[in-house]
Structures are given as C-alpha cells and as structure tokens.
Amino acid sequence: MASPRLETFCCPNRDDATAFVVGFQPRFFNAICIGSAAVSLLLTILQIAPKRRSYRRLSQYPLQKPASSSRILFIVSLCDILGCLGILIRSTVWLGSPSFISKISVLNTTEVWPAAFCVGSSMWIQLFYSASFWWAFCYGIDVYLVVKRSAGLSTIVLYHMITWGLAVLLCVEGVAMLYYPTISSCENGLEHAVPHYITTYVPLLLVLLINPVLFGRTVATVTSLLKGRQGIYTENERRLGMEIKIKFFKIMLVFFICWLPNLINESILFYLEMQEDFKGSHLKNARNAALITWFIMGILNPMQGFLNTLAFYGWTGFNIDFSIQSSREIPWESASTSAVPADGYNPTMSSSLNYQGCTPDKKKGLSGNGYHRADTISVLSEGSDSSAVEIHISSDLRGSEGTDADNESVETSEKDRLVR
C-alpha cells in the first residue's frame, strides 16, 4: 500500500504510531499486499491490452490521434501499474527476507542496502501514485476546458510538465526534509515529518475536493450543449448526459473508496501520537481502528489501477490481440476516434447516427480555436460504445455544409449522406 508511514519507518527514530502499525503482523499484512497487488496488476494490464474484437471492427477505417483526455486516462493507468509494481516488489522482499528487513535503519550499523531499499521502494511508490493523483487532477481540468473551449491535444505537453514536475519536486522535497540530516540519524519528533505528509497528501486532497466540482461544472456545460444543438432536449440527449454523469461518478467513487481509508488512518495515527500514554487502555478502540484501516489500505490502494480501468472503460474482456498490428490501436482509441468513410456512412455503426453531421449554423458549432463543439462531448463518453458512436462527428463531415437540424429519421439521414 502507499502511505508516508513507510518512509518514516526507514528512520531509526521512527515514532511510536508508525512502529505500531508497521510492526503489527507484518507477514500477514505483506501477504495481503502481494495478493492485492498481483491481482490488480494482472487485471489492469488485461484491461488496457489491445482487444481483437475492437480491432476487427475498426481496422477498415483510419484512426485519428486520441483526444488529450483519452491519453490522460491511459497515463493514469500506467502510473497505477508502476505504483502497484513497486508495492508488489517491496512486499515480496519484506515477506521473503525478514532478516534483511530487520536491518533497516539500525543505529550504528554498516549495512547500507536495507535502508537504501526501504527508501528507494517507498519513493518509487510515492512518486508514481502522486503522479497518478496529479494526472487525475489534470483530467478533471481537461474535460472542463474541452467542453468550454476545446483544449485538445495542444495542452498534453503542459500536463506532462505539471504532473511529472510537481510529483518529482514534492517527492524529493518531502523525503529530504524527512531524512535530514541523514537517514541513519533523522531528527526526533513529529515536526520534521510534517512536510513529508503534506507533500504526499496535497495532490490526493486536490482530486478529492476539486475534481467533483470540475466534473459537476462539466456535466452542466454538456447539458447546455446538448440542448443547444437542435433547440430540443430529447430522450437521447438526456440519456447521453446521464451516461457522462455516471462515468464521472464512477471515477470519483473509485478514488474515494481507494484513498479515503488513508486519510482516516492518518488522522487516527496523528491523534494517537498526540497522546501522552500511547498504549493506554482508553485508546484501545483508536488503536484497533488504526489497524483495521491499515489493513484496508493494504487491499484497496493497489486495487486502484484495476478499479480505475473499470470506471474509465468498463470491462473490456479477455480477447487480447497479440498480432503486430494491434500496437496501432489501444483500448482508449475507441469508436469515437475512428474516421468515417468518404461517403460519410459507416455500416458498422448503429441506427443512432442521427447525431452525426454539423449543426445548421456552421459557425455556431465551432469554438474559438476552430474545433467543433460537438467533438468535445465524445471525449467524455469514452468506454461506452453506444454513446461514443452517437455523438461522433467525423472529420469528413466537418467540411460539409451540414445536414438539416430537424430530427429526421435514420433512413433519410443516410440518403442525405450518400448524396453528398
């Protein structure tokens, strides 16, 4: 699991609360972490692996570059995989080599590798999970900007600079303050560890507190866009808006489930550290709550990767495409990013294609930087084939004069596209 307590444990001057939770049933705890991390790692890789079914469906059509929000979701999954891999390796070593782990930060010792492994593995896990938090925060910003002004792919470089820069900076700064002046002689007291806890939980709190607001504003904007496309708000628009809202709800639900135990556990441990008699009988319930949330963290933290892919894409299945051509398409390049043939008709799409085409007023459908406003909605419905197909706007149709704004039947729309 990912907790700043593990970095604190690398110090010989570790506090009583950290020594209490880390030292309680360590073999059983690490076995739980190994099982959870292994399952999550395998299922996450399975989820994002190219699928043969989707490739056959889309191989006859050229693929465009995925939207920035799609790339962000894929990078979040990669960060979760790397963080989960760090948990798996660290727990395996802790479980398999107890004599090696017992030498971590022992006073007046010449052993260097135990402390180096403790610090290195903890920093690895913190770095990639912090990057995952920052990317999740950028996703909330990106989807809001997309529906407002079509931010597009041009901002992905800025997101890379923000996420990796802040993740590395805060991780290094927090660890440097924690291990001052050296790892073998960390400062006593809780004060020197506070900056490390702050740098760890700042990105987590940003996602928990700000992303729901951004998602709510995005859903409200999408609803107004759907109403303004044809001047009416039909059942299809209502269903599409609900699908986007449910997707955002799933993303935040996964985040709260996986990381809320960390905040509860940290609050309880800080409360215990403030008490004069840490092992007093009146604090028994608090100690039990700290242990319970500690083991819950060991299960849920590594599972974030797999649960995130379920929230992003749904269950993608086992039908993996191992061919060389599959490298050209990855799961986040869904039907919403595929181009339509030159005649504007895609036989693989369902009869819900009445959403395709430009708006009656071509200028009305364009944002300030030249992107089609309806394209922004397709970014939000990735992972749902039906909704992504319904609102897809092909690049070939953007240059046309547009179809009628009235809600005509599917047969009439198909004839109009064939005539063009």
N, C-alpha and C positions, 0 to 999 in steps of 0.2 A: 504494500500500500504506500501511498505518498503522504508523508507527514514530516514537518520540520523537526519533530521529536527525534527522528532517526539521525539527522545531522547533529543534534545536541548530544545524542548518545555517544558520538565519536569523541567527545571531550572527556577526559578523566574526571573533571569537576562537574559532571552531569548533576542535574537537580534530582530531588527525590521522586517527583511525579514521573519524570521521564524514565528513571531507573525502575520504577514500579510497573509501568505498563509494558515496557520493552522486555523486562525480565520475567514477566508472568507467562508461564507455559510457552517458552519460545519455540520449541519444536512443533507443538501443535499449531501455533499461530503461523509459523512459516510454511507448514504443510498446507494450511488453508490458503495462504497467499499463492503458493505454487499451483494448486489446483485451479483457483480462480483465474490466475494469470494465464495458465496454459489454455484453458477453455476459451477465454476471451481472445487470446492471440490467434488461435486457430480459426475461430468463427469470424473474427474481423477480417482476416486475410481472405477467407472464403467469401465474405460479403462483397469485398471490393474487387475480387478477381473477375476478369472478363468472362462473360457468360455466352455460351454458344448460341442459345436461343435468340438473344437480342442481336447478336452479330448477323445471323442469317436474315433477320427481319430488316436490318438496316444496311446490309452490305451493298445493296444495289444503289444506294444513294450516297453522294459525297457528304462527308462530315465537316462541319464548321468547328472552329475553336469553341470550347465550352465557355460559358459565362464565368465572370470572376467569382460569383457566389458558389458555383459548382466547384471551382478549383479550391476555394476556401474549405468547403466541406471535405474534399478529398485530402487536403493537407491536415485538417483536424484529425482525420482517421489515421494518417501516417504518424502524427505526433503521439496519438494514443497507442499505436503499435510499438513505437520505440520506447515510450514510457513503460508500457506493460512488459516489454522485453527486459528492461532494467530491473523491474520488480521480480521477474522470474529468475534472472541470474543471481540477484542478491539473495533472495530467499533460498535458492538452491545451495549456495555456498554456506549460508548461515545454518541450514539444516544438515548439510553433509559434512561440514568441518567445524564442529563446535570448539575444538582446541584452537583452531585458527582464529575464530571469532572472540574467544576469551582473552586474546592478547590485544584487543582493540584499546588503544589509548591507555595502556597500563603505565603507571608512573615509573620513572627510572628504568625504562626498557630500551633495548637496542633494536627491537622489532619495528620495521618501518611499513612493511606490506599490509599488515592488518588494518592500521589506521588509514593507509592510502586507499585500500579497498573500501573501507567504510565511507570515507569522504567522497571518493570517486563515484561509487554506485549511488549514493544519496544525491549528489549533484546532478548526475545523469537523469535520475527520475524527476527531480525538481525542475530541471531545465526543460524537459520535453512536455511535462504536464503544465508548466507555466506557459510554454509556447502554445499548447492546446487551448488554454484559457484565453490568451491574447487573440488567437485566431477565431475563437468563438465570439469574442467581443467584436472583432472586425467584421464577422459575418452579420451580426446584428446591425452594425453601421452600414454595411454594404447593401443589404436588402432594403434598408430605408432610403439610402441615396439612390438606388436603382429606380425605385418607384417615383422618386422625386425628380431626378434629373438624368437618369440612365448613366450611372457612373461607369459601367462597362469594364473592359479589361485593362484600361489605362491605369487604374488605381491598384492593380495587383502588386506592382513593384513597391508602391508606397506601403502596402500592407506587409510585405516581406520585411521592409526596413523597420517598421514599427514593432512587429511581433518578435522577430529574432533579436533585434537590438535591445528592446526592453527586457526580454527574457534573459539574455546573457548578462546585461548590465545589473539587473536586480539580483540575479542568482549569485554573481561574483561578489557584489557589494554585501549582500546579506551573509554569505559564508565568510568573507574577510572580517566582518565585524564579529561574527560568532567565534572564530578561531584566533582572535587577537590575544596575545602577541604570537603564539604558536599553537598548533594542535595539541601538543603534549602538555601545555600549560595555559589552558583557556582561563579567562577571568572567572572568578566566582560570582554568584548572584544571578538574578534573573534579568537584570537590566541589560547586560551585554548581549542577550539572546533576543531581546525585543525587536531590534531592526531586522533580524533574520525572519521572524514570524510575520512582520509587516510586509516585507518584500515577497513572501510566499503567498499571503492571503489577499493582497491587493487585487491582482487580476481575477482571482476567484470571486471576490465581492463585486467587482465591476460587472461580471457576467450575471451574477445572481440579482443584482439591484437594477442595472441599467438595461440589459437585454430585454426583459419583459416590457419595459416602456417603449423601446425601439420597435419590438415586434407588434405591440398594440398600435402604435402610430402607423406602422407599415400596413397592417390589416385595414385600418380606417382609410388609408390612401388608396389601397387596392379596391376597396368597395366603391369609393367615389369614381375611380377609373372605370370600373365595370359598368356603373350606372351611366356614365357619360359616353360610352361607346356608341350606343344606339338610342339613348334617351329613355331606356326602359331597364328594369331590373327583373329579369325573368328567373325561372327556377334554375336554369343552368348557371347563370351568374351567381345566384345565391349558393348553389352547391359548390361552385369553384371557390368562392370566398370562404366557405366553411372548411374546405379541404386545406387551404393555406393556413387558416387559423388553427386547425387541428395539427398540422405539421409543426408550427411554431410551439404549440402546447407540448407536443411530444419531446421536442428538443429541450425545452426548459424543464420538463418533468424528469427526464434522464439526468440532467445536470443537478437538480435538487436532490434526487434520490442518491446519486453517487457521492456528492460532496457535502451535503448538509450534516451527515454524521461527523465529518472532520471538524466543522465549526462547533458542534455540540461538545465533542470530545475535548477540543482545545479549551473551550470555556470552562469545562469541569476541571481540567488539569490546572488551569490558571487559578481557579478558586481553591483547589487543594494546596497549591504552592503558597498561597497567602495565609494559610492556617499555621498556627504555631505547632500544633500537635497533628502531624500528617496522618499518623496511624491511630488516631483516637477513635473510640467506638462510635461517637456521634457522627463521624464521617464515613461510616461503613457503606451507607447507601450511595454516597457520592463516588466512593472508590469502585463499587460494583457497576455503577453507571458508566464510569470511565472505561472499565474493562469491556463491558458489553459493546459500547460504541467503538472501542479499539478493534475488536474482532469483526464488527460490521464493516469498518473501514477496510480491513484486510480482504473482505469479499467483494465489496462494491467498487472500490477505487479501480482495481484492474478491469472490472467489467464495463467501465465507461466506453471503451472502444467498441465493443460489440453492440451495446445498447444504443450508442450514437448512430451506428450504421442502420439499425432498425428504425430509428427516428428519421434519419435522412432519406433512406431509400426503401424501407420496408424489407421484407425477406426476399433476397434475390435468388435463392435456390442453390442447388448443388451442381448444376450443369455447367461446369467450367470449360472454357475453350482454351486448349493447350496449343493451338496452332500458332504459327508465327504471325499470321495476320491479326490475331486478337490483340496484339500490342498497340494497334492503331486505335482501338476503342476501349475505354474503361467504363465502369458502370455509371459514372456521373455524366457521361455523354449520352443522355437519354434521348428519347424521341423528340424532345423539344429542341435539340440542337441539330437535327438532321435536316437536310435541304430537301425541297420538293422538286420533282422533275420539271423540265422546262415548260410543259403544258399546264403546270400548276395543279396537277391532280396526282395524288398518291394513293394507289389502290390498296395499300396496306392499312390505311387509316380508316377509322370507323365513320359512321354517318354523322358524327358530331362535328364535321368540318365546317359547319356554318359559321364558326368563329373566325375562320381564316379570311384573309383579304384586308385591304386598307379601309380606313374609315371614309365616309363620304367626302369629308373635307381633308385632303391630304395634309395640309398644314396643321390641322388640329391634331392629327395623330403623331406628330413629330415633336420631340422635346427640343430644348435649346441647342443641343450639340449634334442634332441630326439623327439621333436614334429614334426608332419607332416606339411610341409609348407602350403599345401592347406587348412588345417584346419583353418589357420589364416584368410582366406578370409571369411569363413562362419560367423565369428563374426561380420563382417561389414555389412552383408546383413540381419540382424535380422529384423523381421517385414515384410519382403517380402517373402511369402511362395515359390514363384517360384524360386527366386534366391537362397534362402537358401537350397532348395531341390537340385538344380542343382549342387551345389558345395560341398554338404555334402560328407565327407569321413568317412565311418563307421569304428569303431574300429576293427570289424571282418576282414575288407578288408585290414587293415594296415599290418597284419601279412602275407598276401598272397604274392606271387611272383610278382603280378602286372598283369595288362592287357596290351594289345597292345596299343602303344601310338598313333597309327593311328586313325583317326576319323571315326570309323566303325559305322554301322547302329545300331539302338537300339535293333533290334531283335538279332543280332549277339552278342552284349554285354550281353544280358540277357541269352543267351545259354551258354556263357562262364562262367557266374556266377553260373549257375545251375550245370555245370560240376564240378566246384570247390567244 
